[in-house]
Amino acid sequence: MRAPLGDFDDARPAIECLDLLPAPVAAALRAWQGPVPAGEVVYVDSDPEVADTAAFVATYGQDLSSTSANLVVLAGKRGGDVRLAACLVPSQARLDVNGVARRRLDVRKVSFAPRETAVGETGMEYGGITPVGLPAAWPLLVDASLTALPWVLVGSGARRGKLILPGKALAELPGAEVVEDLAR
């Protein structure tokens, strides 16, 4: 199978390689619902040594610079409560943490969640956390520009491998809210 983005030697339907994915991601693909069939989510194998965006694009194709997204886990505070959330933004953009994200999460203070919290709560590897299989109670804020793309590359839940899915599928993920200008 040829991946719809990039230049990968190994691309296959993600539903056929659940054993390569962290448990929460595999479970989410098994339970997948919505207008985009699970079979359209593609797993591509990649070298974990080049998992960061710049190195990844240089290795697997320049088209990925405009079609890949990064997931950021935030911890917002209001009173004594801590609220965790995920934000998905284009990899070449910056998340508007203290503006749009803070207001959407209805918190007074927001910051990047500590690494241990992000990994412990998601069951995924740091640097590979994906919007597929996040904790059910978390809001998932998705930059609107991503839903307009035919295909988007996101993490696989591990540093090795990535998922490619139709942009419109991002709006259908559990807890997803499409937000204009989440990234700048």
N, C-alpha and C positions, 0 to 999 in steps of 0.2 A: 504494500500500500504506500502511496506517496502522500506525505503530509500536505495539508492545504497551505501551509506557511513554511518558510525556511528550507534548509537543505539538511535533512536528517537521514541517516542510514537505516534507522529502525523506527517505523511508524505503524501503529495498529490501533484498532478500536480499543479504547480504554477498558471497556466491559470485558474484553478478552484477556486482560492481563491484570486482574485484580490482585493477584499475588505479589505484584511489584509495587503496590500502593499501600500507604499506611491504612490501618483498619478504618478510621473514620471516613476516609476518601472512598475506599472500596464499598463501605456500607451505603454511602450516599449514592454511588453509581448503581448499586443493586436496587435501591429504593427510588431511583430517578423517576420523576413524573413531569408532565408538561408537554407543550407542543413540539419541542425539539427532542427527538428520540435519543436515548442514552448511547445508541450505536454511533451517533454523530460526534461524540466526544472522542478525541484522538489522543493516545499516549505516544509521546516521542521519547526515545532514550537519549540522554545527554550526559556529558561528562560533568560530574559534580565540581570539578576544579575550575570550570568556567561557568558556574551557575549565576554569577552576578551579571547584571544587564550588559554592560559594555563588552566584557569578554565573551558573553554568550552571543551577542549580535555579531561580533567579529568572527566567531567560529562557525555559526550556523546560518548567517544570512542577514544582510542589511535591511531586508524587508521587515524583520522582526523589531526594529527600532520603533516603528510606528504602529505595530500590531501586538505588542506585548504589554502586560499590566503587572503591577506590583501590588501585593496585599500588605496593608499596614494594620497591626493590631493596636488599638488605642485603649487607654484606661482613663475614664472620665470620672470626676468626683463631684458630688453634690451632697453637701452635708457630710455625713459619715459613710455614705454609700459609694462604692466603686462600681462603675458600669463598664463592662468590656464590650468592644465593638470592633468590627473590621471595616476597612475602607479599601476599595479597589480603584486604582487610578492608573492612567497610562504611565509606562515606565520612564518616559522622558519628561514627565511633569512632576510637580510638587503638590502634595496634599495640603489643602488649606486647613490645617489642624486647628488653629485658634479662631478661625472665622466660621466657615460653613460647617465643618465637622463638629465643632463644639456646640454650635446652635442646634444642629440636627439631633445631637445626642442629649440636648437639654441638660448640660452640665456646666458648672461654674469654671472648672479647671480640667484640662485634658492634656495628656502627654502620651508618648509612645509607651506601650505596656512593657514591663521588664521582660527580658528574654525568657526567663524561667516561667513566668506567667503565660506568655504566648504559647510556648511549647507544651507546658503542662496542661493548659486548658484545651488546646486543639488536638493534642496527640500527634502533632506533625513536627517535622524538623524545621528549625530556624533557617530562614533563607529559602524555604520551599513551601511555606504555608499557602494554601490555596483557598478560594472561596467555596470549593466543593467539599462538603463535609464539616463545615464549621459547627460549633455548638448551637443547638436549636434556639436558644434564648438570645443569641447575639443578633443585634442589627447588623446588616451588611449594606453599607453605603457604596453604591456603584456610580462612578462618574458616567454621566449620560453619553459622553463621546464614545465610550467603549461599546455600548449596546447598538450603536449604529454601524459598527465594523462587521464585515462578513465573518471574520474569524479573529479570535483573540487567544494569545498564548499566555497561560498562567502557570503557577507552580503545580506540582503534582502531590504536594504534601511531604515530599522528600527533596533533598538537594539533587539527587539523580532523577532525571526525567522531568517532563513538563506535560501539561494538558493543553490541547487546542480545542476550543469549542466555539460555536457560532455566538457572535456578540449578543444576539437577542436572547440567548439562553441565560445570560447573566441576570437579566431582569426576573427570571423565573426561579432562581435559586431561593431556598428557604431564607426568610428574613430580609430579602433584598429590597432596597429602596433606591430607585434611580434618581440621582441628584445632579442638577445642572451646576456647573462650575465648582465641583468638589476639588478639582485640581486646577492649578494655574501654571 
